């Protein structure tokens, strides 16, 4: 027959295991949802070459290095 102390330890261990399983499932589900959203939206081609892409070593006053064809592509996105 198990003592009250060991039963309490088993109950505590099962609660810890339950919360660990819940946290792991939540993290996995969050990753899957984030990955699915990212795969559907993505980044438009040419984004990182555009001077407007802040934080990539391009000053706001620099001239655009995009070609005429790429510029026309971006203009047609708004239509």
C-alpha beads as a LAMMPS data file, in Angstrom:
LAMMPS data file: protein, C-alpha beads

79 atoms
78 bonds

1 atom types
1 bond types

-500.0 500.0 xlo xhi
-500.0 500.0 ylo yhi
-500.0 500.0 zlo zhi

Masses

1 110.0

Atoms # bond

1 1 1 0.000 0.000 0.000
2 1 1 1.382 3.403 -0.972
3 1 1 1.862 6.051 1.645
4 1 1 0.228 9.462 1.444
5 1 1 3.602 11.070 0.682
6 1 1 4.288 8.936 -2.378
7 1 1 0.731 9.454 -3.663
8 1 1 1.182 13.208 -3.350
9 1 1 4.486 12.970 -5.222
10 1 1 2.829 10.946 -7.983
11 1 1 0.016 13.493 -8.275
12 1 1 2.538 16.331 -8.427
13 1 1 4.565 14.487 -11.075
14 1 1 1.465 13.876 -13.182
15 1 1 0.525 17.591 -12.975
16 1 1 4.032 18.581 -14.056
17 1 1 3.897 16.113 -16.935
18 1 1 0.467 17.439 -17.979
19 1 1 1.645 21.070 -17.987
20 1 1 4.798 20.088 -19.855
21 1 1 2.707 18.323 -22.499
22 1 1 0.387 21.354 -22.774
23 1 1 3.335 23.742 -23.158
24 1 1 4.970 21.521 -25.777
25 1 1 1.716 21.177 -27.733
26 1 1 1.122 24.958 -27.590
27 1 1 4.652 25.677 -28.810
28 1 1 4.319 23.174 -31.657
29 1 1 0.913 24.525 -32.651
30 1 1 2.204 28.116 -32.546
31 1 1 5.168 27.204 -34.729
32 1 1 2.954 25.429 -37.258
33 1 1 0.516 28.354 -37.464
34 1 1 3.354 30.864 -37.822
35 1 1 5.076 28.780 -40.485
36 1 1 1.856 28.368 -42.453
37 1 1 1.158 32.109 -42.346
38 1 1 4.706 32.927 -43.398
39 1 1 4.607 30.432 -46.255
40 1 1 1.416 32.011 -47.607
41 1 1 2.490 35.656 -47.337
42 1 1 6.224 35.623 -47.974
43 1 1 8.287 38.565 -49.160
44 1 1 7.827 40.120 -52.591
45 1 1 10.795 39.652 -54.949
46 1 1 13.069 42.676 -54.987
47 1 1 12.068 43.890 -51.523
48 1 1 15.554 43.741 -50.083
49 1 1 17.074 45.567 -53.055
50 1 1 14.704 48.520 -52.646
51 1 1 16.063 51.580 -50.817
52 1 1 12.903 51.630 -48.684
53 1 1 13.962 48.402 -46.973
54 1 1 15.198 50.036 -43.787
55 1 1 18.056 48.613 -41.803
56 1 1 19.913 47.080 -44.724
57 1 1 22.649 49.673 -45.200
58 1 1 20.791 51.942 -47.609
59 1 1 20.286 55.556 -46.698
60 1 1 16.855 57.082 -47.317
61 1 1 18.280 59.694 -49.713
62 1 1 20.041 57.242 -52.028
63 1 1 18.814 56.684 -55.563
64 1 1 16.852 53.580 -56.403
65 1 1 18.856 50.838 -58.086
66 1 1 15.763 49.076 -59.368
67 1 1 15.394 48.685 -63.103
68 1 1 12.545 50.046 -65.193
69 1 1 10.969 46.604 -65.518
70 1 1 10.957 46.073 -61.752
71 1 1 9.603 49.587 -61.184
72 1 1 6.756 48.877 -63.606
73 1 1 6.044 45.596 -61.765
74 1 1 5.644 47.447 -58.468
75 1 1 3.420 50.083 -60.057
76 1 1 1.161 47.355 -61.469
77 1 1 0.769 45.785 -58.021
78 1 1 -1.360 48.720 -56.928
79 1 1 -3.819 48.315 -59.807

Bonds

1 1 1 2
2 1 2 3
3 1 3 4
4 1 4 5
5 1 5 6
6 1 6 7
7 1 7 8
8 1 8 9
9 1 9 10
10 1 10 11
11 1 11 12
12 1 12 13
13 1 13 14
14 1 14 15
15 1 15 16
16 1 16 17
17 1 17 18
18 1 18 19
19 1 19 20
20 1 20 21
21 1 21 22
22 1 22 23
23 1 23 24
24 1 24 25
25 1 25 26
26 1 26 27
27 1 27 28
28 1 28 29
29 1 29 30
30 1 30 31
31 1 31 32
32 1 32 33
33 1 33 34
34 1 34 35
35 1 35 36
36 1 36 37
37 1 37 38
38 1 38 39
39 1 39 40
40 1 40 41
41 1 41 42
42 1 42 43
43 1 43 44
44 1 44 45
45 1 45 46
46 1 46 47
47 1 47 48
48 1 48 49
49 1 49 50
50 1 50 51
51 1 51 52
52 1 52 53
53 1 53 54
54 1 54 55
55 1 55 56
56 1 56 57
57 1 57 58
58 1 58 59
59 1 59 60
60 1 60 61
61 1 61 62
62 1 62 63
63 1 63 64
64 1 64 65
65 1 65 66
66 1 66 67
67 1 67 68
68 1 68 69
69 1 69 70
70 1 70 71
71 1 71 72
72 1 72 73
73 1 73 74
74 1 74 75
75 1 75 76
76 1 76 77
77 1 77 78
78 1 78 79
